[in-house]
C-alpha cells in the first residue's frame, strides 16, 4: 500500500548515515521486493546519500512507497542547495567524478532505477528522482494525467496533517489536497477522514465533493481543502476550495493564475453557497496545489526548463525553495497530456 506522505531525512552528517540506510531498508522490506531488489535499493540510497554529503548543501532525502499501474515500488528524491552540475550527461558516465571518487554514483542510480531524472542549475542545487518497482514496468506509455506530490510532516513529527489523494475515472481525474488544523496525530485523523470521504464520494462537482467531506468530518477539528477535477471530454478544470490551500493553473509560457478559495473551515463552517470555478485547458498547462506549509508567493518563472521533467521534480523544487519547515508541508503538481 502506498504511503500517504514522504519521510524526510536530513543528510548533513555522516554519523546519521547508517540510521538513514536502516530506516529506508525497513521501508523497502514492507514492499513486495525480492532480496535482490532490496539490495539494489540499498545501493541507490547509499549513492544518493553519499552524493548529498559530498556535494550537497542542506541535503535532504525524501522517501515513500508508491503504487502505480498495479506495481508497488519506492520513490527516492534527493534535494540539495549545493553548487549544481554543469554537464549532467557527462556526470552519468562511469569513471567521471568531481570529488576524487570512482565516479559510479549517478550512473549506478540510473541503471538500478525504473524512473530516473536529474534537474540541476549551477548555483541553485540539484534534484534527483529515482523510482524502483517490484516488477519491471510495462513499456512506457504517456499518461493522460500525471499527478505527483510532495507531502512531508512538520520536522520532528511522525504523523502528517496534510493529505493528498488522486482519483481516476474513464472520463476524469480528481485531486484533493487537505490540511487538518494544527499538526500531529489529531490533524492526521482529520486528513485521513477527508481522504476517505473523498474516495467514497460519487459527485463529479468539486463543490459537491467539498460539501460531502464537510458532513463526513463534522466531529473532527476540521480542515481546509481544495478539490480540482479535470474532465477529458470538456477539456477543462473545475476547482473549488475552502480555506488557505493555494491553487494556481498555468504554464511555463503562460502566466499562472490564482483560483480563490472560500473562507471557512471544512467540518465546522463553510458558506451556504459554494460554486465551481471552470478553467479551460491549454497545451502545456499545469495545476499546482499547496498548503500554507509553503510560502504563498512562488516565483514560477525562474527555471522554465523544469516543466519538461517528471512532475515530482517540480514539486520537489518548490518544496526545496519555499517550504517553511514550521508546519506540515504539501505541494501537488498535475499535468494533463492531451494531443
C-alpha positions in Angstrom: 0.0 0.0 0.0 1.4 3.4 -0.9 2.4 5.7 1.9 0.3 8.9 2.2 3.4 11.1 2.7 7.1 11.2 2.3 9.6 10.6 5.1 12.2 13.3 5.1 15.8 12.5 6.2 18.3 15.4 6.6 21.6 14.2 5.1 24.0 16.7 6.6 26.1 14.5 8.9 27.9 11.2 8.1 27.2 9.9 11.6 23.5 9.5 10.8 24.0 7.7 7.5 23.8 4.2 8.9 20.4 5.0 10.6 19.0 6.5 7.4 20.0 3.4 5.4 18.5 1.2 8.0 15.2 3.1 8.1 14.8 3.1 4.3 15.8 -0.6 4.1 13.0 -1.4 6.5 10.5 0.6 4.3 11.7 -1.4 1.3 11.1 -4.7 3.1 7.4 -3.7 3.5 7.0 -3.6 -0.3 6.9 -6.9 -2.2 10.5 -6.7 -3.3 12.9 -9.6 -3.9 16.1 -9.8 -1.8 18.0 -8.7 -4.9 15.8 -5.7 -5.4 16.2 -4.7 -1.7 19.9 -4.9 -2.1 19.8 -2.7 -5.2 17.7 -0.1 -3.3 20.3 -0.1 -0.6 22.9 0.8 -3.2 20.8 3.6 -4.6 20.2 5.0 -1.1 23.9 4.8 -0.3 24.8 6.6 -3.6 22.2 9.3 -3.1 23.2 9.9 0.5 26.9 9.9 -0.4 26.4 12.5 -3.1 24.5 14.7 -0.7 27.2 14.6 1.9 30.0 15.2 -0.7 28.4 17.9 -2.9 25.1 19.0 -1.3 24.3 21.8 1.0 21.3 21.4 3.3 20.9 18.0 1.7 17.6 16.0 2.2 16.4 12.6 1.1 12.6 12.1 0.7 11.3 8.6 0.6 7.9 6.9 0.3 6.4 3.7 -1.0 4.3 4.1 -4.2 1.8 2.2 -6.2 1.4 2.6 -10.0 -0.2 0.6 -12.7 -0.7 -2.4 -10.3 3.0 -2.3 -9.4 4.4 -1.5 -6.0 7.6 0.4 -5.5 9.6 3.0 -3.7 10.3 6.7 -4.6 13.5 8.4 -3.6 14.1 12.1 -4.1 17.3 13.8 -3.1 17.3 17.6 -2.8 20.2 19.9 -2.1 21.2 23.6 -2.3 24.7 22.8 -3.5 26.7 24.1 -6.5 24.8 22.2 -9.1 26.2 20.4 -12.1 27.2 22.0 -15.4 27.0 18.7 -17.5 24.6 16.1 -16.2 25.2 13.7 -19.2 28.9 13.6 -18.5 28.4 13.0 -14.8 26.3 9.9 -15.7 29.3 8.3 -17.3 31.1 5.8 -15.1 34.5 7.0 -14.0 33.6 10.7 -14.1 33.8 12.4 -10.7 34.5 15.9 -9.3 35.1 14.5 -5.8 38.1 12.2 -6.2 35.8 9.1 -6.1 35.3 6.2 -8.6 32.5 8.2 -10.2 29.9 5.4 -10.3 27.2 7.2 -8.2 24.7 8.7 -10.7 25.4 6.1 -13.3 24.6 3.3 -10.8 21.5 5.0 -9.6 20.3 5.4 -13.2 20.9 1.7 -14.0 19.1 0.5 -10.9 16.1 2.8 -11.3 12.9 2.2 -13.4 12.4 6.0 -13.4 15.4 8.3 -13.1 15.7 12.1 -13.7 18.1 14.8 -12.7 17.3 18.5 -12.6 20.2 20.8 -11.7 21.1 24.5 -12.0 24.5 26.0 -11.3 24.4 27.9 -8.1 20.8 26.6 -7.3 21.3 23.0 -6.5 20.1 19.6 -7.7 17.1 17.3 -7.5 17.5 13.6 -8.3 14.4 11.4 -8.7 14.6 7.6 -8.6 11.5 5.2 -8.6 12.1 1.5 -8.3 9.2 -1.0 -8.7 8.9 -4.6 -7.6 8.5 -5.8 -11.2 9.8 -4.4 -14.5 7.2 -1.9 -15.6 5.4 -2.2 -18.9 6.8 -0.2 -21.9 6.4 3.4 -21.1 3.2 5.0 -22.1 2.5 8.6 -21.7 -0.1 9.1 -19.0 -3.1 11.2 -19.8 -2.9 12.7 -16.4 0.3 12.8 -14.4 -0.3 13.9 -10.8 2.7 13.9 -8.3 3.0 15.3 -4.8 5.4 16.0 -2.0 3.8 15.8 1.4 6.0 16.0 4.4 5.2 16.2 8.2 6.4 19.1 10.3 10.0 18.4 11.3 10.0 16.2 14.4 6.5 14.8 13.7 5.7 11.3 12.7 2.1 12.0 11.7 1.2 14.4 8.9 -1.9 16.7 8.9 -1.6 17.4 5.2 -3.0 14.8 2.8 -3.3 14.4 -0.9 -5.5 11.9 -2.8 -6.0 11.4 -6.6 -8.9 9.6 -8.1 -9.3 8.4 -11.7 -12.4 7.5 -13.8 -12.6 6.9 -17.6 -13.7 10.5 -18.0 -11.9 12.5 -15.4 -9.2 12.8 -12.8 -9.9 14.4 -9.4 -7.4 15.7 -6.8 -7.9 16.6 -3.2 -5.4 18.5 -1.1 -6.4 18.9 2.5 -4.7 20.4 5.6 -6.1 19.4 9.0 -6.0 22.2 11.5 -2.8 22.2 13.5 -0.4 19.3 13.2 0.4 15.9 14.8 -2.0 12.9 15.3 -5.2 14.8 15.6 -4.6 16.7 12.4 -3.7 13.5 10.7 -7.0 11.9 11.8 -8.9 14.8 10.1 -6.8 14.5 6.9 -7.4 10.7 6.8 -11.2 11.1 7.3 -11.3 13.7 4.5 -9.4 11.4 2.1 -11.8 8.5 2.9 -14.8 10.7 2.2 -13.2 12.0 -1.0 -12.6 8.4 -2.2 -16.2 7.3 -1.4 -18.0 10.4 -2.8 -19.6 9.8 -6.2 -20.2 13.5 -7.0 -18.5 15.0 -10.0 -18.6 18.6 -8.9 -15.8 19.7 -6.6 -18.2 22.0 -4.7 -20.4 19.0 -4.0 -17.4 16.9 -3.0 -16.4 19.6 -0.5 -20.0 19.6 0.9 -19.8 15.8 1.2 -16.4 15.9 3.0 -17.8 18.7 5.3 -20.5 16.4 6.5 -18.2 13.5 6.9 -15.7 15.3 9.2 -18.1 17.3 11.4 -16.9 15.5 14.6 -13.3 16.4 14.0 -11.3 19.6 14.5 -11.8 20.4 10.8 -9.6 21.2 7.8 -9.0 23.4 4.8 -9.1 21.8 1.4 -9.3 22.2 -2.3 -10.8 19.7 -4.9 -9.8 20.0 -8.6 -11.3 17.8 -11.3 -10.3 17.6 -14.9 -12.8 16.4 -17.4 -11.3 14.7 -20.5 -14.4 15.3 -22.6 -14.9 19.0 -21.9 -11.1 19.6 -21.6 -11.5 21.8 -18.6 -10.7 22.0 -14.9 -13.4 22.5 -12.2 -12.0 23.8 -8.9 -13.5 24.6 -5.5 -11.7 25.2 -2.2 -12.4 26.3 1.3 -9.6 27.8 3.3 -6.0 28.6 2.6 -5.0 25.8 0.1 -3.5 27.7 -2.8 -4.4 26.7 -6.3 -2.6 28.0 -9.4 -3.1 27.0 -13.0 -0.8 28.0 -15.9 2.3 27.0 -17.9 5.9 28.0 -18.4 4.8 30.2 -21.3 1.6 31.5 -19.8 1.1 33.3 -16.5 -0.1 31.1 -13.6 -3.4 32.4 -12.3 -4.7 32.0 -8.8 -8.0 30.4 -8.1 -9.6 32.0 -5.0 -11.0 29.8 -2.2 -14.0 30.5 0.0 -13.5 31.5 3.6 -14.3 28.8 6.2 -13.3 25.5 7.8 -14.5 22.2 6.3 -16.3 20.3 9.1 -17.1 23.4 11.0 -18.4 26.3 8.9 -18.5 26.7 5.1 -20.5 29.2 3.1 -24.1 28.1 2.3 -23.3 28.7 -1.4 -20.1 27.5 -3.0 -19.6 27.0 -6.7 -17.0 25.5 -9.0 -14.6 27.7 -11.0 -14.1 26.4 -14.6 -10.7 26.8 -16.3 -10.2 25.8 -19.9 -7.2 23.5 -20.7 -4.4 24.6 -23.0 -1.4 22.6 -24.0 1.5 22.7 -21.5 -0.8 23.7 -18.7 -0.2 22.5 -15.2 -2.1 22.8 -11.9 -0.3 23.5 -8.6 -1.9 23.0 -5.2 0.0 23.7 -2.0 -0.7 24.2 1.7 0.4 27.1 3.9 3.4 25.0 4.9 4.9 26.6 1.8 5.4 30.3 1.3 2.4 31.8 -0.6 4.3 33.7 -3.3 6.1 31.2 -5.6 8.3 32.5 -8.3 7.3 30.1 -11.0 9.1 31.7 -13.9 12.7 31.2 -12.6 13.5 27.8 -14.2 11.2 27.2 -17.2 13.1 24.1 -18.3 11.9 22.3 -15.2 8.4 21.9 -16.7 9.7 19.3 -19.2 10.6 17.0 -16.3 8.5 14.5 -14.3 6.0 16.4 -12.2 7.8 15.2 -9.0 10.8 17.2 -10.0 8.8 20.5 -10.0 7.1 19.5 -6.7 10.4 18.8 -5.1 11.9 22.1 -6.4 9.0 24.1 -5.0 9.4 22.2 -1.7 13.1 22.9 -1.7 12.8 26.7 -2.3 9.6 27.5 -0.4 8.9 25.1 2.4 8.6 26.9 5.8 9.7 23.9 7.8 7.5 25.1 10.7 4.3 23.1 9.8 3.2 20.1 7.7 4.1 20.8 4.1 2.5 19.7 0.8 2.6 20.6 -2.9 0.8 18.8 -5.7 1.7 19.1 -9.4 -0.7 17.9 -12.1 -0.1 17.7 -15.9 -2.7 16.8 -18.5 -1.2 15.3 -21.6 -3.7 15.6 -24.5 -2.8 15.8 -28.1 
